[in-house]
Amino acid sequence: MKTINPVQKLEKFSKHWHPHQIATVNDMQVLLAKVKGEFVWHQHDEEDEQFQVVKGTLYIQFEDRTEEVKQGEIILVPRGVKHCPMTKNEEEVHIMLFEKLTVRHTGNTDSSLTVDDYPKI
Protein backbone atom coordinates (compact mmCIF):
# COMPACT_ATOMS: atom_id res chain seq x y z
CA MET A 1 0.00 0.00 0.00
CA LYS A 2 1.52 3.23 -1.21
CA THR A 3 0.11 6.61 -2.06
CA ILE A 4 -0.44 7.50 -5.70
CA ASN A 5 0.33 10.99 -6.94
CA PRO A 6 -1.70 11.61 -10.13
CA VAL A 7 0.35 14.67 -11.08
CA GLN A 8 3.59 12.66 -10.99
CA LYS A 9 1.96 9.83 -12.97
CA LEU A 10 0.80 12.31 -15.63
CA GLU A 11 4.44 13.34 -16.18
CA LYS A 12 5.24 9.79 -17.38
CA PHE A 13 3.40 9.99 -20.70
CA SER A 14 2.49 12.52 -23.39
CA LYS A 15 0.13 10.82 -25.85
CA HIS A 16 -3.34 12.36 -26.04
CA TRP A 17 -6.56 10.36 -25.70
CA HIS A 18 -4.65 7.27 -24.52
CA PRO A 19 -5.65 6.40 -20.93
CA HIS A 20 -3.14 4.90 -18.50
CA GLN A 21 -4.20 2.75 -15.56
CA ILE A 22 -2.92 3.83 -12.14
CA ALA A 23 -4.99 1.53 -9.93
CA THR A 24 -7.75 -1.05 -9.77
CA VAL A 25 -10.49 -1.21 -7.16
CA ASN A 26 -12.52 -4.42 -7.28
CA ASP A 27 -13.86 -4.52 -10.86
CA MET A 28 -13.11 -0.82 -11.47
CA GLN A 29 -10.04 0.93 -12.81
CA VAL A 30 -8.63 4.38 -12.17
CA LEU A 31 -7.28 5.92 -15.37
CA LEU A 32 -5.37 9.08 -16.19
CA ALA A 33 -5.38 10.70 -19.61
CA LYS A 34 -4.13 13.80 -21.34
CA VAL A 35 -6.59 15.15 -23.87
CA LYS A 36 -6.42 17.84 -26.51
CA GLY A 37 -8.84 18.76 -29.29
CA GLU A 38 -11.93 16.71 -30.02
CA PHE A 39 -12.43 13.00 -29.28
CA VAL A 40 -15.04 10.85 -31.08
CA TRP A 41 -18.79 10.77 -30.60
CA HIS A 42 -19.62 7.56 -28.76
CA GLN A 43 -21.69 5.97 -26.03
CA HIS A 44 -21.30 3.17 -23.52
CA ASP A 45 -24.40 0.99 -23.66
CA GLU A 46 -23.72 -0.90 -20.41
CA GLU A 47 -21.59 1.41 -18.26
CA ASP A 48 -21.73 4.88 -16.75
CA GLU A 49 -18.61 7.02 -17.15
CA GLN A 50 -17.05 9.44 -14.67
CA PHE A 51 -14.62 12.21 -15.61
CA GLN A 52 -12.69 14.29 -13.08
CA VAL A 53 -10.67 17.21 -14.39
CA VAL A 54 -7.22 17.33 -12.79
CA LYS A 55 -5.95 20.28 -14.86
CA GLY A 56 -7.67 22.63 -17.31
CA THR A 57 -11.25 22.72 -18.58
CA LEU A 58 -12.96 19.83 -20.35
CA TYR A 59 -16.08 20.18 -22.46
CA ILE A 60 -18.46 17.26 -22.89
CA GLN A 61 -20.70 17.63 -25.91
CA PHE A 62 -24.10 15.99 -25.75
CA GLU A 63 -26.64 15.91 -28.55
CA ASP A 64 -28.58 18.83 -27.01
CA ARG A 65 -25.89 20.84 -25.16
CA THR A 66 -22.26 21.14 -24.08
CA GLU A 67 -21.22 20.95 -20.41
CA GLU A 68 -18.12 22.74 -19.15
CA VAL A 69 -16.15 20.78 -16.54
CA LYS A 70 -13.57 22.88 -14.73
CA GLN A 71 -10.47 21.81 -12.82
CA GLY A 72 -11.48 19.90 -9.68
CA GLU A 73 -14.98 19.13 -10.97
CA ILE A 74 -16.53 15.78 -11.86
CA ILE A 75 -19.16 14.91 -14.45
CA LEU A 76 -21.04 11.63 -14.73
CA VAL A 77 -22.23 10.43 -18.13
CA PRO A 78 -25.01 7.86 -17.76
CA ARG A 79 -24.87 4.66 -19.81
CA GLY A 80 -26.41 4.94 -23.23
CA VAL A 81 -25.88 8.71 -23.53
CA LYS A 82 -24.05 9.75 -26.70
CA HIS A 83 -21.23 12.22 -25.93
CA CYS A 84 -17.98 13.66 -27.21
CA PRO A 85 -15.27 15.06 -24.90
CA MET A 86 -13.21 17.97 -26.20
CA THR A 87 -10.92 20.83 -25.26
CA LYS A 88 -10.79 24.33 -26.65
CA ASN A 89 -8.02 26.63 -27.85
CA GLU A 90 -5.46 23.83 -28.14
CA GLU A 91 -5.45 23.45 -24.34
CA GLU A 92 -4.08 20.17 -22.98
CA VAL A 93 -6.41 18.93 -20.24
CA HIS A 94 -5.59 16.23 -17.69
CA ILE A 95 -8.41 13.95 -16.56
CA MET A 96 -8.98 11.04 -14.20
CA LEU A 97 -11.57 8.42 -15.08
CA PHE A 98 -13.23 5.75 -12.94
CA GLU A 99 -14.54 2.91 -15.08
CA LYS A 100 -15.24 -0.79 -15.07
CA LEU A 101 -12.34 -2.92 -16.23
CA THR A 102 -14.38 -3.90 -19.29
CA VAL A 103 -15.04 -0.36 -20.57
CA ARG A 104 -13.72 0.52 -24.00
CA HIS A 105 -12.92 4.24 -24.04
CA THR A 106 -14.53 4.78 -27.45
CA GLY A 107 -17.58 2.79 -26.40
CA ASN A 108 -19.52 1.49 -29.39
CA THR A 109 -17.41 3.47 -31.90
CA ASP A 110 -14.29 2.22 -33.67
CA SER A 111 -11.82 4.98 -34.44
CA SER A 112 -8.14 5.62 -34.97
CA LEU A 113 -8.19 6.75 -31.32
CA THR A 114 -9.54 3.41 -30.03
CA VAL A 115 -7.16 1.74 -27.58
CA ASP A 116 -7.62 -1.89 -26.62
CA ASP A 117 -5.30 -1.91 -23.62
CA TYR A 118 -4.39 0.65 -21.03
CA PRO A 119 -0.72 0.73 -19.99
CA LYS A 120 -0.15 0.51 -16.24
CA ILE A 121 1.99 3.24 -14.77
Secondary structure as GFF3:
##gff-version 3
##sequence-region A 1 121
A	DSSP	alpha_helix	6	10	.	.	.	ID=ss1
A	DSSP	beta_strand	20	25	.	.	.	ID=ss2
A	DSSP	beta_strand	28	35	.	.	.	ID=ss3
A	DSSP	beta_strand	49	55	.	.	.	ID=ss4
A	DSSP	beta_strand	57	62	.	.	.	ID=ss5
A	DSSP	beta_strand	66	70	.	.	.	ID=ss6
A	DSSP	beta_strand	74	77	.	.	.	ID=ss7
A	DSSP	beta_strand	83	86	.	.	.	ID=ss8
A	DSSP	beta_strand	93	100	.	.	.	ID=ss9
###
